[in-house]
Every structure is written in structure tokens, then in C-alpha cells.
Amino acid sequence: MEHTYQYAWIIPLLPLPVIMSMGFGLFLIPTATKNLRRIWAFPSVLLLSIAMVFSVHLSIQQINGSSIYQYLWSWTVNNDFSLEFGYLIDPLTSIMLILITTVGILVLIYSDDYMSHDEGYLRFFVYISFFNTSMLGLVTSSNLIQIYFFWELVGMCSYLLIGFWFTRPIAASACQKAFVTNRLGDFGLLLGILGFFWITGSLEFRDLFKIANNWIPNNGINSLLTTLCAFLLFLGAVAKSAQFPLHVWLPDAMEGPTPISALIHAATMVAAGIFLLARLLPLFISLPLIMNFISLIGTITLFLGATLALAQRDIKKSLAYSTMSQLGYMMLALGIGSYQAALFHLITHAYSKALLFLGSGSVIHSMEPLVGYSPDKSQNMVLMGGLRKYIPITRTSFLCGTLSLCGIPPLACFWSKDEILSNSWLYSPFFGIIASFTAGLTAFYMFRIYLLTFDGYLRVHFQNYSSTKEDSLYSISLWGKRIPKGVNRDFVLSTTKSGVSFFSQNISKIHGNIGNRVGAFSTSLGAKNTFVYPHETGNTMLFPLIILLLCTLFIGSIGIHFDNEIGELTILSKWLTPSINFFQESSNSSINSYEFITNAISSVSLAIFGLFIAYISYGSAYSFFQNLDLINSFVKGSPKKYFFDQLKKKIYSWSYNRGYIDIFYTRVFTLGIRGLTELTQFFDKGVIDGITNGVGLASFCIGEEIKYVGGGRISSYLFFFLCYVSLFLFFFLS
């Protein structure tokens, strides 16, 4: 067992050989490397699979009761200062290792087909493999400075992958926005690390936790300083995990390839902030003010993310706001000290959301031949609908992921979210009310995404297109797909000018047999007209969906209570027992079967209510309830109707415009900083440069005048001498 732990340092390094080989190949023999580019996917998947097997083996040893293992190397030694690098293996690390490797493998397999026609295929695999290395290094780090090193590498990879299609201006802007926003949090994280090193003299977790137990009462350390340093550490997690108010980068990050959204912005990188707080939880527990602040930020984030997802039309951005909201649940759980519930939801959400993002990629892939190879069209849910009969496997997996995130048993997220809701009610009724209400909103907006995408009929069709045999069939696009040349991009929508309203009155007008009138375009293969309909993706892309579907169905079993008494023990709690003891968690309290069933009934009822509202608002049931005149009778009076109409408009406007937060940041920070820059530039040129230039000009003028004094005439010298003497006498006598 000890022998196995000694080689755990290999796990983060396993993807590196493929990265170096591809890099050297592109540099030395670029033509041959590009011609054999599809071969590079196999070693990438193989080496990460070896890392996964190693991680599972370490996790089994942790479940069997092995102690925490830490191995260090001295990197810098100077007098009393010693900086060490190493790795730490404990239950938290083993959980993250399994999560990163399993999702990473599935995303690599999915990407091999999804990115197969992209010119940057090799560059994509270099970036994503380097990200896996950085993330594995982060979760195995043994001290804060090592975490910060890999933290920055993860941010760099995220910047490169968000801006992968960097020639698209919107993608370039998105990666810059993510970079700048995360730099704010990373700067705070660095200041917090330096502050705690100055306070404690160490960066090792064990030393920090030992000192944290009694630093304020016994060591006389300023509590304000420790609270400020802890807040700065938390600021890094706020930016990385897209918490309010530094959440604005996450929706724009969807401009990257869809597999990146599944890996980085659903399962791994955004979870780095949650991992950091979980790792440093004993430090924050000793500071109640910071714990309350963490729970407050988590509550604001989970509610804000849910409200902003209500009216989004882009399928990936809707899922991004969902991710933001679910990360808020995890942050809330950590803030109230519910360590196990937070990690449990981290696991279940990662697999469910990865399933949804990869499913959205399959939807986008099926829509591109119809609406064009532009994200504005292929990701717009307004142009979708009725896809359930064209892509049944994707539809089934997407439905299961949706129901899981809604909290429907026995799917994965039900068990973890129910535990967070229960702990929130026990900690504070205020947090419990917000978390429970948001659970209903989650069911509403997630089922809305499903209904807009798969229910009803297709809401877009092409005009007829005819091509000549001389036309070339394919060309490489910036979007990375092959585009039929000459395809008419004009699409026809059977909606009103106002588009899709908040409660979808206009969508119901589309419910004709539009799906059967999808236009066709002919190809130049010498065959007759070929009709293009939404189509299911290939087996390479469906295989990860099926595996993630199985995980979504069964991964929640690790949180099911057993050993006679409900709440007595779970597989997850047995897994995390050493880590809980290490972190001195005291907030886990057992519940009896009656409390468990009561809480489950409440949470499931909220989810079902949200599903019902979404169904009568966006599903085929809307016309049925409209015919029964139930909705009109509810708002029969004109004051009521006017109030509800205005309320719907306000909610829709708030959600669609992202809560006006981006507009506020643009006007206050972007334009404000630009105005301050212009004022500073004016002061620099008008005042600073003006003084310098004025002194030079004055010296020039005085020199020009004085040079005429030295003309060599004695009469002129006597004249100026008498003038100076007269002035001197005048001022002296005065």
C-alpha cells in the first residue's frame, strides 16, 4: 500500500508525453503530423485511462480505511525558510482524481468525432491534454503555493480553449473577458496566500490547520487581518467557480467548442473553486464571519443563476447559468459546514451536466445542416423543436440529465440536492426558503430547455436550393465544419415579431406541421435531391452519452443511506471518513427515516410543480389549457391581467438581459475606467508635459533675449547695469 502511494506523483504527468510528442511533431514534421492527426487521440485516451485506473485503485484503498498520505520534496531551502513541493492523497483528492479522469476520457472520445473536421484538431488535443495535466496537478497539490501554480495553468488552458476559434471576434472577446475576470480572483488568491504565509510562516495545509485551531485566542493574531486574508482566498474561488459578482465570464465562455463546455465549464475547472474551499474548510471554520459570507454568496449565486436561465435562447448559455446556480448550491453547503453534501453534489452535478453539455453538442451537430454553421443559429432553441423523433438517443440522455438536475428520484442529483436543502433548513430558514424556491425554478428552466429543443415541431426550414455540378460540395469553415457551398442561409420562422415570449404564447402558434415542410437542398454528387433532416450523431459521440447516462442513473447510490438507520452511514461518508476527521467537520447530523421521507416529498413536490409550470407554458399542453380557458379565467380582470403581463415582461427582460449586470459593468467599469484613462492622459499631457514643455519654452525665450545683451558694446552694458541698480534700489527703499 505504501509502495502504491509512492508512485501517485505519476498521475498528473501521464498526459504529458502525448502533449510533447504532438508539439515536437508539429514543429519538426508538421505535414506528417497533420496527416496522421486522428492517431493522436488514441494515446491521449490511453494514458488518461491509465491515470483513471491508478486513481480508482487509490480510492479503493481510501475506502478500505487507509490513512492520508503526503510526500514532499525540498525545492528551496534558505536559513529558516523552506519551500517544498509534493503531493497529498486523501479522500478529497481521490474523488477529484476519479472525476477528472473519467469525464476527461469521455470528452476526449467525444471530441475525436466532434472536432474531426476542424483544422485545429491537433491544437485542440494539445490544449485539452495540458488542461488535464494541470487539473490533476492542482488536486494533488500539498500546499498553497503549489495550488496557485497549477491554478494559473488551468486558467491559461481555459483562456486558450475558450478562444480556440480566435478568428471569430466574439470568441476572442469571450476568452479575454474570462481572462480578466479570473485575474481579479487570482490576484486576491495570491494576496491571501502571502498573507497567511506572513501570519503562520508556512504554506502547508497541516500547519495552517493546526495554527487555525487556536491562533486567535492564544497567539494574539489580529482577527481582522486573518479575516481579510481568508476573504482574499475566497475571492479566488469566487472567480474560478463563477460566483456572484464575478460570474459574468461563464456564459460567454460557451463560445468555445462544446466538449470544452462539458469538461471545463461543467465538471472540472469551475469545480476548482469548490475544491479549494473544501481543502481549506478547517481554516474558514475558525472564522465564522467568512463562513456566513460564503453561504450568503452561495445563496445569491444559486438564485441569480436560476433567474438568469429562465429566458435564455442559447442552449449552451442556458446550461451555463444552470451550472452557475448549482455551484451556488455547493458554495452554500460549504458555507454552512456541510462538507459531505457539497462534495456529493459536486460529483452528481459533474456527470449530469457533462451529459447535458455533450447532449447539447449532439443537438447542435444535428441542427447545423439546417440553420447554418453559426452558433447564433445552431444553438438557438427558438429554431429547434421536434428533435425527439430525429435524435432519439440524444433525446433520452438529455431528458435523464434534465430530470436529474431537476431533482427527480432516483436520479443522481436528487440525493445530493435533497441533502443540501435539508441542511439549509436546519442551518437557517432564510437559506432554506431561497434554496427550495430555486429548486422549483431549476425544474422550470431545465424542462423549458428540453421542451423547446425536443418537443413540438421544427420551427425552421430552408428555402429550396439548387446547385450546379460545377459547385464544390464542401469547404472548411471557421466554425470547424464542412459547409455546403451556396446553401441559402435565409431561414423562415413561423413566429411573431416579438419572438418567443416568456410563457410561450407565440410558440404555440408554431405548432403546425412545419416539421414535415423542412426544405431541402440538393448536392453536387451527381445524385438527385438529397433531403437534409436533423440526424443522430455517430457512435463515437453517442458512446460518452450512454456512459454518462449510466452514471447519472446510478452514481447517486453512493449517497443512499444504509445500515438499518436512515442517516447512519453512506458509501460516501465511509469514503470521506478520514477526510472528515482531518478537516474536523462537526456539522453532519444524522436524520431518521421520517425526516428523510418528509424532506424528499417536499423537494420532489417543488420539482414536479416546476415541471408542470414549464409543461403548460412551453409544452404541447399549452393549447389544451388555453382551450379550457383556465389561464384566461385566472387573470380575467383587466387589473390582474395587466399586472401579470407586466410582471412577465419584467421577469423576461431581467433574465434575457442577464440581470443588467453586464450592462452595469460595461458602463461603470469599462466606460468608467476608459474615462479615467482619458482624464489621466489629459492630466499627463496638459499638466505634467505642460510644465516640462513650459520650462523648456521659457528657457528658450529667455536665452533668445539674453543673447542680444552680450553684443560687445560698453554702452549697452552700462545701460542694463543702471537698470538693475535702479530696480534694486527701488525694491530696497520700498
URLINQUI-V130072 format. One record per pair of residues at least 4 apart in sequence whose C-alpha atoms are under 7 Angstrom apart, sorted by the first residue. I is the first residue (numbers start at 1). J is the second residue. D is the distance in whole Angstrom. If there is no record, write none. Layout:
BEGIN
i: (I;I)
j: (J;J)
d: (D;D)
END
This chain:
BEGIN
i: (1;2;4;9;10;11;12;12;12;13;14;14;14;15;15;15;15;15;15;16;17;18;18;18;19;19;19;19;20;21;22;23;24;25;25;25;26;26;29;30;31;32;33;37;40;41;41;42;43;44;45;45;45;46;47;48;48;48;49;49;50;51;51;52;52;52;52;53;54;55;55;55;55;56;56;57;58;58;59;59;59;60;61;61;62;62;62;63;63;67;68;68;69;69;69;70;70;70;71;71;71;72;72;72;72;73;73;73;74;74;74;74;75;75;75;76;76;76;77;77;77;78;85;86;86;87;87;87;88;88;88;89;89;89;90;90;91;91;91;91;92;92;93;93;93;94;95;96;96;97;97;98;99;100;100;101;102;103;103;104;104;105;106;106;107;107;107;108;109;110;110;110;110;111;111;112;113;113;115;116;117;117;118;118;119;120;121;122;123;124;125;126;127;127;127;128;129;130;131;131;131;132;133;134;134;134;134;135;135;136;137;137;138;138;138;141;141;142;142;142;143;143;143;143;144;144;144;144;145;145;146;147;148;149;150;151;152;153;154;155;156;157;158;159;159;159;159;160;161;161;162;162;162;162;162;162;163;163;163;163;163;164;165;165;166;166;168;169;170;171;171;171;172;173;174;174;174;174;175;175;176;177;177;178;178;178;179;180;181;181;181;182;182;182;183;184;185;185;185;185;185;186;186;187;188;188;188;188;188;189;189;189;189;189;190;191;191;192;192;192;192;192;193;193;194;195;195;196;196;197;197;197;200;202;202;203;204;205;206;207;208;209;209;209;211;212;212;213;214;215;215;215;216;216;216;222;223;224;225;226;227;227;227;228;229;230;230;231;231;232;234;235;236;237;237;237;237;238;238;238;238;239;239;239;240;240;240;241;241;241;241;241;241;242;242;242;242;242;243;243;243;243;244;244;248;249;250;251;251;251;254;254;254;256;257;258;258;258;258;259;259;260;260;261;261;261;262;262;262;262;262;263;263;263;264;264;264;265;265;266;266;266;266;266;267;267;267;268;271;272;273;274;274;275;276;277;278;280;281;281;282;282;282;284;284;285;287;288;289;290;291;291;291;292;292;293;294;294;294;294;295;295;295;295;295;296;297;298;298;298;298;298;299;299;299;299;300;301;301;301;301;302;302;302;302;302;302;303;303;303;304;305;305;305;305;305;306;306;306;306;306;306;306;307;308;308;308;308;308;309;309;309;309;309;310;310;311;311;311;311;312;312;312;313;313;313;314;314;314;314;315;315;315;315;315;315;316;316;316;317;318;319;320;321;322;323;324;325;326;327;328;329;330;330;330;330;331;332;333;333;333;333;333;333;334;334;334;336;337;338;338;338;339;340;341;341;341;341;342;343;344;344;345;345;345;345;346;347;348;348;348;348;348;349;349;350;351;351;351;351;352;352;352;352;352;353;353;354;355;355;355;355;355;355;356;356;356;357;358;358;359;359;359;359;360;361;362;362;362;363;364;364;364;366;366;366;367;367;367;368;368;368;369;371;371;371;371;372;372;372;373;373;374;374;375;376;381;381;382;383;383;384;384;384;384;385;385;385;385;385;385;385;385;386;386;386;386;386;386;387;387;387;387;388;388;388;388;390;390;390;391;391;391;392;393;394;395;395;396;397;397;397;398;399;399;400;401;401;402;402;402;403;403;404;404;404;404;404;405;406;406;406;406;407;407;407;407;407;408;408;408;409;410;411;411;411;412;412;412;412;412;413;413;414;415;415;415;416;417;418;418;418;419;420;421;421;421;421;422;422;423;424;424;424;425;425;425;428;429;430;431;432;433;434;435;436;437;438;439;439;439;440;440;440;440;440;441;441;442;443;443;443;443;444;444;444;444;444;445;446;447;447;447;448;448;448;449;450;451;451;451;452;455;456;456;457;457;457;457;458;458;459;459;459;459;460;460;460;461;461;461;461;462;462;462;462;462;462;463;463;464;464;464;465;465;465;465;465;466;466;467;467;467;467;468;469;471;472;473;473;473;473;474;474;474;474;475;475;476;476;476;476;477;477;477;494;495;495;495;495;496;499;500;500;500;501;501;502;502;503;503;504;504;504;508;513;514;520;520;521;521;521;522;522;523;523;537;537;538;539;542;543;544;545;546;547;548;549;550;551;556;558;558;558;559;559;559;560;561;561;561;561;561;562;562;562;562;563;563;565;566;566;566;567;567;567;568;569;569;570;571;572;573;576;577;578;579;580;580;581;591;591;592;593;594;595;596;597;598;599;600;601;602;603;604;605;606;607;608;609;610;611;612;613;614;615;615;616;616;617;618;621;622;623;624;625;625;625;626;626;629;630;631;632;635;635;636;636;637;638;639;640;641;642;643;644;645;646;647;648;649;650;651;652;653;654;654;654;655;658;660;661;662;663;664;665;665;666;666;667;667;668;669;670;671;672;673;674;675;676;677;678;679;680;681;682;683;683;684;684;685;685;686;687;688;689;690;691;692;693;694;695;696;697;698;699;700;701;702;703;713;714;715;716;717;718;719;720;721;722;723;724;725;726;727;728;729;730)
j: (5;6;8;87;14;51;133;136;137;133;47;48;51;19;44;47;48;129;133;20;21;22;43;44;23;126;129;130;24;25;26;27;28;29;30;33;30;33;33;34;35;36;37;122;44;45;112;46;47;48;49;105;108;50;51;52;101;105;53;105;54;55;101;56;98;101;102;57;58;59;94;97;98;60;98;61;62;94;63;91;94;64;65;66;66;91;575;574;575;578;89;90;88;89;90;87;88;89;86;87;88;84;85;86;87;84;85;86;82;83;84;85;83;84;85;82;83;84;81;82;83;82;146;141;142;140;141;142;140;141;142;93;94;140;94;579;95;575;576;579;96;579;97;139;140;98;99;100;139;101;136;102;103;104;268;105;106;107;263;108;263;109;110;544;111;259;263;112;540;114;540;541;544;115;259;116;540;541;121;121;480;481;480;481;480;124;125;126;127;128;129;130;131;157;161;132;133;134;135;154;157;136;137;138;150;153;154;139;154;140;141;150;147;150;151;146;147;146;204;205;147;203;204;205;148;193;203;204;149;203;150;151;152;153;154;155;156;157;158;159;160;161;162;163;175;178;179;164;256;260;171;174;175;253;255;256;171;172;174;175;256;256;171;478;171;172;172;173;174;175;255;256;176;177;178;252;253;255;179;253;180;181;249;182;249;253;183;184;239;246;249;186;239;240;187;188;189;235;236;238;239;190;236;191;192;232;233;235;236;193;232;233;235;236;194;195;232;196;229;230;232;233;197;233;198;199;229;200;229;201;202;203;208;207;208;208;208;209;210;211;212;213;282;283;215;283;286;286;218;219;220;221;220;221;223;226;227;228;229;230;231;287;290;232;233;234;284;235;290;236;238;239;240;241;273;274;276;242;243;246;273;243;246;247;270;272;273;270;271;272;273;274;327;246;247;250;270;324;247;301;324;328;297;301;662;253;320;317;320;321;261;316;317;260;261;262;357;358;361;263;358;264;265;265;266;357;266;267;354;357;358;267;268;354;268;269;270;269;270;270;323;350;353;354;271;350;354;272;275;276;277;278;331;279;280;281;339;284;285;583;286;583;584;290;291;291;291;292;293;294;295;335;336;296;335;297;298;331;332;335;299;331;332;335;336;300;301;302;328;329;331;332;303;328;332;431;304;305;324;325;328;306;324;325;326;328;329;307;325;438;308;309;321;322;324;325;310;321;322;325;438;441;442;655;321;655;656;658;659;318;321;322;445;655;445;655;502;652;655;656;317;318;656;380;381;382;318;379;380;381;319;360;379;380;381;449;320;360;379;321;322;323;324;325;326;327;328;329;330;331;332;333;334;342;345;346;335;336;337;338;339;341;342;420;338;339;342;427;587;342;587;588;343;344;345;416;419;420;346;347;348;416;349;413;416;417;350;351;352;412;413;555;556;353;413;354;355;548;551;552;356;401;404;405;552;357;401;358;359;398;401;545;548;549;360;398;401;361;362;545;363;394;398;545;364;365;366;394;537;367;368;378;379;534;535;536;371;378;534;372;373;378;532;377;378;489;491;377;378;489;378;479;378;479;379;380;452;453;452;459;460;452;453;458;459;452;453;454;455;456;457;458;459;453;454;455;456;457;458;391;453;454;455;392;395;454;455;534;535;536;395;535;536;396;397;398;399;454;400;401;545;549;402;403;450;404;405;552;406;446;447;407;408;408;411;412;413;414;413;442;443;446;607;413;414;417;604;607;414;604;607;414;414;552;553;556;552;553;554;555;556;417;556;418;419;556;559;420;421;422;600;603;423;424;425;432;435;436;426;599;427;428;431;432;429;431;432;432;433;434;435;436;437;438;439;440;441;442;443;606;607;444;606;607;609;610;445;610;446;447;607;610;611;448;610;611;613;614;449;450;451;611;614;452;614;618;453;454;455;618;619;618;619;511;620;511;513;514;515;514;515;493;494;510;514;491;492;493;491;492;518;519;490;491;492;518;519;520;488;519;519;520;521;487;488;520;521;522;521;522;471;522;523;524;524;524;524;485;484;485;523;524;482;483;484;485;482;483;480;481;482;483;481;482;483;510;499;506;507;510;506;506;504;506;507;505;506;648;652;617;618;508;617;618;623;517;518;531;532;529;530;531;529;530;529;530;541;542;542;543;546;547;548;549;550;551;552;553;554;555;560;570;571;572;570;571;572;570;566;567;568;569;570;566;568;569;570;568;569;592;591;592;593;590;591;592;590;573;574;574;575;576;577;580;581;582;583;584;585;585;595;596;596;597;598;599;600;601;602;603;604;605;606;607;608;609;610;611;612;613;614;615;616;617;618;619;621;621;622;622;622;625;626;627;628;629;630;631;630;631;633;634;635;636;640;641;640;641;641;642;643;644;645;646;647;648;649;650;651;652;653;654;655;656;657;658;659;660;659;662;664;665;666;667;668;669;670;670;671;671;672;672;673;674;675;676;677;678;679;680;681;682;683;684;685;686;687;688;688;689;689;690;690;691;692;693;694;695;696;697;698;699;700;701;702;703;704;705;706;707;717;718;719;720;721;722;723;724;725;726;727;728;729;730;731;732;733;734)
d: (7;6;7;7;6;5;5;5;5;6;6;7;7;7;7;6;6;6;6;6;6;6;7;6;6;5;7;7;6;6;6;6;6;5;6;6;4;6;6;6;6;6;6;6;7;6;7;6;6;6;6;6;7;6;6;6;6;6;6;7;6;6;7;6;6;5;7;6;6;6;6;6;6;6;6;6;6;7;6;7;5;6;7;6;5;6;7;6;5;7;6;5;6;5;7;6;4;6;5;6;7;6;6;4;7;5;5;6;7;6;4;6;6;5;6;6;5;7;6;4;6;6;7;6;6;5;5;5;5;6;5;6;7;7;6;7;6;7;6;6;6;7;6;6;6;6;6;6;7;6;7;6;6;6;6;6;6;6;7;6;7;6;6;5;6;6;7;6;7;6;6;5;6;5;6;6;6;6;6;7;6;6;4;6;7;6;7;6;6;6;6;6;6;6;7;6;6;6;6;6;6;6;6;6;5;6;6;6;6;6;6;6;5;5;6;6;6;7;7;7;6;6;5;6;6;7;6;7;6;7;7;6;6;7;6;6;6;6;6;6;6;6;6;6;5;7;6;6;6;7;7;7;5;6;6;4;5;5;7;5;6;6;6;7;6;5;6;6;6;6;5;7;6;6;6;5;6;7;6;7;6;6;6;6;5;7;6;7;7;6;7;6;5;6;6;7;6;5;4;7;5;6;5;6;6;5;6;6;6;6;5;5;6;5;6;6;7;6;4;6;5;5;6;7;6;6;6;6;7;5;5;6;7;7;7;7;6;6;6;6;6;6;6;6;5;6;6;7;6;5;7;6;5;5;6;7;6;6;6;6;6;7;7;6;6;6;7;6;7;7;6;6;6;6;4;7;7;6;5;7;7;6;5;7;6;7;5;4;6;7;5;7;7;6;4;6;7;6;5;6;7;7;7;5;7;6;6;5;5;7;6;6;6;7;7;6;7;7;6;6;6;6;7;5;6;7;5;7;5;5;6;5;6;7;5;5;7;6;6;6;6;6;6;6;6;4;6;7;6;6;6;6;7;6;6;6;7;7;6;7;7;5;7;6;6;6;7;6;6;6;6;5;7;6;6;6;6;7;7;5;6;6;4;4;6;6;6;6;4;6;5;4;6;6;6;7;6;6;7;6;5;6;7;4;6;4;6;6;7;6;6;6;5;6;6;4;7;7;6;6;7;6;6;6;7;4;7;6;7;5;5;7;6;7;5;6;6;6;5;5;7;6;6;5;5;6;6;5;5;6;6;7;6;6;6;7;6;7;7;6;6;6;6;6;6;6;6;7;7;6;6;6;6;5;7;7;6;6;6;5;7;7;5;6;5;6;6;7;6;6;6;6;6;6;6;6;6;6;6;6;6;6;6;7;5;6;6;7;6;5;5;7;7;6;6;6;6;6;7;6;6;5;7;7;6;6;7;6;6;7;6;6;6;7;6;6;6;6;6;7;6;6;6;7;6;6;6;7;6;6;6;5;6;5;5;7;6;6;6;5;5;5;7;6;6;7;7;7;7;6;7;6;6;7;5;6;6;6;7;5;5;7;5;6;6;5;5;5;5;6;5;5;6;7;5;5;5;4;5;6;7;5;7;5;6;5;7;6;6;7;6;6;5;6;6;6;6;7;6;6;7;6;6;6;7;6;6;7;6;6;7;6;6;6;5;6;5;6;6;6;4;7;6;6;4;7;7;6;6;6;7;6;7;6;5;7;5;6;7;6;4;6;7;6;6;6;7;6;6;6;6;7;6;6;6;6;6;7;6;7;6;6;6;5;5;7;4;6;6;6;6;6;6;6;6;7;7;6;6;7;6;6;5;5;7;5;6;6;6;6;5;5;5;6;4;5;7;5;6;7;6;6;6;6;6;6;6;6;5;6;6;7;7;6;6;6;7;6;5;6;5;6;7;7;7;6;6;5;6;6;5;5;7;5;7;6;5;7;7;6;6;6;6;7;7;7;5;6;6;6;7;6;7;7;6;5;7;7;5;6;7;6;5;5;5;6;5;6;7;6;5;7;6;6;7;6;6;6;7;6;7;7;6;6;6;6;6;7;6;5;7;7;6;5;7;7;7;5;6;7;7;6;4;5;7;7;6;7;6;6;6;6;6;6;6;6;6;6;6;5;7;6;5;5;5;6;6;6;5;6;7;6;5;6;7;6;6;7;6;7;6;5;5;5;5;6;6;6;7;6;6;6;6;6;6;6;6;6;5;7;6;7;6;6;6;6;6;6;6;6;6;6;6;6;6;6;6;6;6;6;6;6;6;6;6;5;6;5;5;6;7;6;6;6;6;6;6;7;6;6;6;6;7;6;5;5;7;6;6;6;6;6;6;6;6;6;6;6;6;6;6;6;6;6;6;6;5;7;6;7;6;6;6;6;6;5;7;5;6;5;6;5;6;6;6;6;6;6;6;6;6;6;6;6;6;5;5;7;5;6;5;6;5;6;6;6;6;6;6;6;6;6;6;6;6;6;6;6;6;6;7;6;6;6;6;6;6;6;6;6;6;6;6;6;6;6;6;6)
END
